[in-house]
Amino acid sequence: MNQLYLIGRAPGYSLSPQLHSAACSAFNLPWEYKLLAVPEFAEAIDTLRSPGCIGANVTIPYKEECIRYLDELDPVAEQLGAVNTIVRRDKRLIGYNTDVVGLNRDLVRLGITTTGRKILILGAGGAAAAVLANLNSSATVTIVCRRQEQANDLAKRFKQAVEHIPWHTPELSEADLIFVCTPPGVWQRWSWPQKALIYNLNYLENDILHANYYSGLGMLVFQAAESFTLWSNRPAPVAAMAAAVNLPLTP
C-alpha cells in the first residue's frame, strides 16, 4: 500500500487523516494516510524518499525547517518561505504551499472580501504570509508581532505597505477584518472590536466569543483538497472531504 504522511512534532490533533481518507475512498485509491511524529524533521527524510511514499503534509513546527531538505520548491512556497505539502516525484522531493489557495477558497465560500478593508494580522509567520498573499494593494494592513523586522520582511516579500504594532500594546479598534495567525490562546489578551470580522486560521480554536467569528476549518478542507490534487493528479472530491469534518460548503 502506498503511503501519505502528516509530519509534525505532535500531529495527533489533526483532522487531516479524516480528510484524506475520504478523498482516497472516493477514488478507491489503495493509499494510507499516516501520522508521523518526529522530534526533528531530518528523521522523516528516509521515509519520504522510500519507494512507497507518495508525499506528505507538513505541520507545526516544520513548515520552514523542512525546506532545506527538499530538492525543489514551487514558486508560491518559495515566496512564503513555508511548505505544507511535499510531493515525491521521480525520487525528488518537491515542496508546495497550498494554504494560499485554501484561504482564498474559504474566503470566497464565506463571502468575505479583503478589498479596501482595514486589516489587522496577528502574527508574522507562515500563516500571516498566506494572508498577505491573498490581499491587494487597496487594503490597509497592520501586523501585530514581536519584532519590527518581521513585519518589514513580510512587507518586502509581498510588496505591501504595512504598519507594525508591538506585541504588548495592540490596538484593534480600527480594524474591520482581523486574521488570527498565532498559536492557540495567545489572542486572550485582546478585546475584539464588535464591528470587525475575525478569521482564525487555527481551526481547532473555537472559543473566541464574537458575533462575526470564523474558524479556519474551511481553509483546512480547501488546502487539503489542493494537496490531494498535487499527489493524485485528480480533481479533489471536496464535498466528500468537507462532509468528513462536518463542514457545510455553504455558510
NUNUPA-454864 format. One record per residue (C-alpha): x, y negated, z negated; residue number from 1. Coordinates in nm, 4 decimals, m for minus. Example, Ala and Ser with C-alpha at 12.3 -4.5 7.8 and 13.67 -1.06 7.14 Angstrom:
2
- 1.2300_0.4500_m0.7800_1
- 1.3670_0.1060_m0.7140_2
//
This chain:
251
- 0.0000_0.0000_0.0000_1
- 0.1294_m0.3446_0.0898_2
- 0.1743_m0.5940_m0.1915_3
- 0.0942_m0.9569_m0.2629_4
- 0.2061_m1.1240_m0.5853_5
- 0.1401_m1.4186_m0.8106_6
- 0.4756_m1.5171_m0.9583_7
- 0.4922_m1.7189_m1.2781_8
- 0.6237_m1.7097_m1.6311_9
- 0.2848_m1.6105_m1.7760_10
- 0.0313_m1.5868_m1.4903_11
- m0.2250_m1.3750_m1.6741_12
- m0.4725_m1.6655_m1.6979_13
- m0.5117_m1.6936_m1.3212_14
- m0.8260_m1.6302_m1.1148_15
- m0.6151_m1.5672_m0.8040_16
- m0.6453_m1.1842_m0.8249_17
- m1.0245_m1.2099_m0.8002_18
- m0.9995_m1.4466_m0.5033_19
- m0.7564_m1.2392_m0.3022_20
- m0.9116_m0.9060_m0.3908_21
- m1.2381_m1.0401_m0.2466_22
- m1.0601_m1.1589_0.0673_23
- m0.8826_m0.8271_0.1226_24
- m1.2044_m0.6338_0.0647_25
- m1.3871_m0.8456_0.3224_26
- m1.1445_m0.7215_0.5898_27
- m1.0871_m0.3746_0.4410_28
- m0.7168_m0.4520_0.4088_29
- m0.5191_m0.1973_0.2039_30
- m0.3385_m0.4724_0.0158_31
- m0.2912_m0.5098_m0.3583_32
- m0.2571_m0.8484_m0.5308_33
- m0.0490_m0.8182_m0.8467_34
- 0.0679_m1.0498_m1.1229_35
- 0.4452_m1.0741_m1.1555_36
- 0.5589_m1.2370_m1.4806_37
- 0.9301_m1.3173_m1.4790_38
- 1.1435_m1.5228_m1.7208_39
- 1.3418_m1.6649_m1.4254_40
- 1.2329_m1.6884_m1.0612_41
- 1.5553_m1.5218_m0.9453_42
- 1.4265_m1.1953_m1.0912_43
- 1.1457_m1.1900_m0.8325_44
- 1.3669_m1.2141_m0.5225_45
- 1.4339_m0.8424_m0.4758_46
- 1.0611_m0.7752_m0.4995_47
- 0.9813_m1.0454_m0.2443_48
- 1.2357_m0.9075_0.0025_49
- 1.1214_m0.5460_m0.0334_50
- 0.9619_m0.3867_0.2781_51
- 0.6152_m0.3518_0.1263_52
- 0.5842_m0.7169_0.0308_53
- 0.3673_m0.9427_0.2475_54
- 0.4111_m1.2560_0.0406_55
- 0.3284_m1.4301_m0.2837_56
- 0.1738_m1.7232_m0.4590_57
- 0.3915_m1.9222_m0.6983_58
- 0.2639_m2.0899_m1.0133_59
- 0.3963_m2.2694_m1.3223_60
- 0.6847_m2.3284_m1.3721_61
- 0.8455_m2.2091_m1.0463_62
- 0.6905_m2.4188_m0.7682_63
- 1.0006_m2.6363_m0.7409_64
- 1.2660_m2.3894_m0.8584_65
- 1.1744_m2.1244_m0.6002_66
- 1.2721_m2.3468_m0.3075_67
- 1.6444_m2.2764_m0.3338_68
- 1.5823_m1.9043_m0.2899_69
- 1.3842_m1.9367_0.0347_70
- 1.5068_m1.9215_0.3931_71
- 1.2759_m2.1850_0.5388_72
- 1.0237_m2.4493_0.4318_73
- 0.7081_m2.5679_0.6036_74
- 0.7204_m2.9496_0.6542_75
- 0.4395_m3.0070_0.4014_76
- 0.6193_m2.8069_0.1324_77
- 0.9400_m2.9920_0.2120_78
- 0.7728_m3.3312_0.1700_79
- 0.6036_m3.2319_m0.1550_80
- 0.9150_m3.0627_m0.2927_81
- 0.6944_m2.7774_m0.4148_82
- 0.5899_m2.4342_m0.2862_83
- 0.2829_m2.2386_m0.3895_84
- 0.2783_m1.9783_m0.1089_85
- 0.5578_m1.7581_0.0249_86
- 0.5264_m1.5538_0.3435_87
- 0.7688_m1.2699_0.4155_88
- 0.8236_m1.2663_0.7898_89
- 1.0964_m1.0642_0.9658_90
- 1.2975_m1.0361_0.6438_91
- 1.2804_m1.4132_0.5952_92
- 1.1008_m1.5887_0.3102_93
- 0.9122_m1.8975_0.4243_94
- 0.7681_m2.1453_0.1742_95
- 0.4399_m2.3310_0.2204_96
- 0.2247_m2.5602_0.0101_97
- m0.1491_m2.5128_0.0542_98
- m0.2514_m2.7450_m0.2304_99
- m0.2842_m3.0429_0.0051_100
- m0.5347_m2.8620_0.2265_101
- m0.7087_m2.7148_m0.0778_102
- m0.7615_m3.0526_m0.2416_103
- m0.8742_m3.2147_0.0830_104
- m1.1361_m2.9483_0.1485_105
- m1.2705_m2.9698_m0.2047_106
- m1.2975_m3.3487_m0.1957_107
- m1.4976_m3.3109_0.1263_108
- m1.7188_m3.0466_m0.0407_109
- m1.7872_m3.2835_m0.3290_110
- m1.8366_m3.5877_m0.1081_111
- m1.5521_m3.7766_m0.2768_112
- m1.3725_m4.0296_m0.0605_113
- m1.0422_m4.1971_m0.1524_114
- m1.0674_m4.4825_0.0982_115
- m1.0416_m4.8215_m0.0687_116
- m1.0511_m4.6725_m0.4196_117
- m0.8658_m4.7852_m0.7310_118
- m0.6937_m4.4553_m0.8021_119
- m0.5076_m4.3505_m1.1123_120
- m0.2918_m4.0369_m1.1131_121
- m0.1944_m3.8847_m1.4476_122
- 0.1383_m3.7083_m1.3942_123
- 0.4109_m3.7215_m1.1311_124
- 0.4891_m3.3586_m1.0433_125
- 0.3890_m3.1335_m0.7565_126
- 0.0150_m3.1727_m0.8222_127
- 0.0452_m3.5511_m0.8123_128
- 0.2335_m3.5197_m0.4826_129
- m0.0568_m3.3180_m0.3382_130
- m0.2922_m3.6001_m0.4390_131
- m0.0767_m3.8672_m0.2765_132
- m0.0606_m3.6630_0.0441_133
- m0.4403_m3.6953_0.0614_134
- m0.4503_m4.0746_0.0242_135
- m0.4303_m4.3515_0.2810_136
- m0.2835_m4.6987_0.2514_137
- m0.6196_m4.8577_0.1663_138
- m0.6150_m4.7017_m0.1796_139
- m0.4722_m4.8896_m0.4775_140
- m0.2605_m4.6360_m0.6648_141
- m0.1340_m4.6357_m1.0228_142
- 0.0714_m4.3474_m1.1611_143
- 0.0946_m4.2737_m1.5328_144
- 0.4207_m4.0910_m1.6025_145
- 0.7139_m4.0989_m1.8373_146
- 0.9761_m4.2471_m1.6084_147
- 0.9573_m4.5272_m1.3528_148
- 1.1879_m4.3333_m1.1203_149
- 0.9303_m4.0521_m1.0949_150
- 0.6722_m4.2959_m0.9621_151
- 0.9297_m4.4567_m0.7321_152
- 1.0263_m4.1191_m0.5879_153
- 0.6650_m4.0336_m0.5044_154
- 0.6058_m4.3758_m0.3533_155
- 0.9120_m4.3393_m0.1316_156
- 0.8240_m3.9876_m0.0146_157
- 0.4690_m4.0810_0.0797_158
- 0.5273_m4.4420_0.1870_159
- 0.2601_m4.5515_m0.0579_160
- 0.2749_m4.8613_m0.2765_161
- 0.2217_m4.7577_m0.6379_162
- 0.2179_m4.9203_m0.9776_163
- 0.3718_m4.7382_m1.2728_164
- 0.2237_m4.7311_m1.6230_165
- 0.4378_m4.5910_m1.9065_166
- 0.3082_m4.2655_m2.0513_167
- 0.2475_m4.4044_m2.4010_168
- 0.0441_m4.7118_m2.3002_169
- m0.2020_m4.6096_m2.0271_170
- m0.4788_m4.8478_m1.9243_171
- m0.7555_m4.6613_m1.7459_172
- m1.0359_m4.9165_m1.7459_173
- m0.9820_m5.0463_m1.3908_174
- m0.9674_m4.7069_m1.2171_175
- m1.2703_m4.5738_m1.0327_176
- m1.1134_m4.2387_m0.9337_177
- m0.8787_m4.0531_m1.1701_178
- m0.6792_m3.7424_m1.0808_179
- m0.5564_m3.5429_m1.3805_180
- m0.2306_m3.3699_m1.2827_181
- m0.0972_m3.2900_m1.6287_182
- m0.0804_m2.9722_m1.8399_183
- m0.3898_m2.8825_m2.0451_184
- m0.4642_m3.1036_m2.3434_185
- m0.2418_m3.3991_m2.2517_186
- m0.5425_m3.6086_m2.1467_187
- m0.6851_m3.6097_m2.5003_188
- m0.5082_m3.9313_m2.5956_189
- m0.7089_m4.1365_m2.3447_190
- m1.0573_m4.2831_m2.3264_191
- m1.2185_m4.2386_m1.9865_192
- m1.3910_m4.5326_m1.8160_193
- m1.7573_m4.4452_m1.7654_194
- m1.7692_m4.5752_m1.4077_195
- m1.4853_m4.3535_m1.2871_196
- m1.4895_m4.0164_m1.1151_197
- m1.2490_m3.7718_m1.2801_198
- m1.0980_m3.4831_m1.0846_199
- m0.8871_m3.2453_m1.2911_200
- m0.6570_m3.0284_m1.0805_201
- m0.6349_m2.7833_m1.3705_202
- m0.9401_m2.5674_m1.3039_203
- m0.9283_m2.3965_m1.6460_204
- m0.9714_m2.7189_m1.8428_205
- m1.3427_m2.7911_m1.8623_206
- m1.3816_m2.9788_m2.1894_207
- m1.3433_m3.3354_m2.0658_208
- m1.6753_m3.4896_m2.1665_209
- m1.7659_m3.7243_m1.8863_210
- m2.0684_m3.7592_m1.6599_211
- m1.8607_m3.7664_m1.3416_212
- m1.6127_m3.4864_m1.4111_213
- m1.4989_m3.2268_m1.1568_214
- m1.2660_m2.9345_m1.2175_215
- m1.0155_m2.8100_m0.9625_216
- m1.1868_m2.4733_m0.9133_217
- m1.2843_m2.5649_m0.5590_218
- m0.9277_m2.6677_m0.4837_219
- m0.8129_m2.3287_m0.6136_220
- m1.0513_m2.1461_m0.3796_221
- m0.9598_m2.3500_m0.0724_222
- m0.5838_m2.3347_m0.1299_223
- m0.6170_m1.9578_m0.1785_224
- m0.8099_m1.9324_0.1474_225
- m0.5281_m2.1110_0.3284_226
- m0.2712_m1.8770_0.1683_227
- m0.4707_m1.5729_0.2786_228
- m0.4762_m1.7003_0.6377_229
- m0.0987_m1.7514_0.6325_230
- m0.0443_m1.3932_0.5156_231
- m0.3036_m1.2231_0.7335_232
- m0.3423_m1.4422_1.0447_233
- m0.7183_m1.4127_0.9849_234
- m0.9780_m1.6782_0.9003_235
- m1.0313_m1.6533_0.5279_236
- m1.3715_m1.5297_0.4030_237
- m1.4295_m1.8441_0.1985_238
- m1.7844_m1.7561_0.0950_239
- m1.6745_m1.4209_m0.0493_240
- m1.3804_m1.5805_m0.2280_241
- m1.5973_m1.8563_m0.3756_242
- m1.8551_m1.6030_m0.4936_243
- m1.5817_m1.4073_m0.6727_244
- m1.5240_m1.7034_m0.9078_245
- m1.8826_m1.8352_m0.9142_246
- m1.8100_m2.1488_m0.7146_247
- m2.1098_m2.2970_m0.5296_248
- m1.9941_m2.4146_m0.1884_249
- m2.2464_m2.6975_m0.2050_250
- m2.2114_m2.9163_m0.5154_251
//
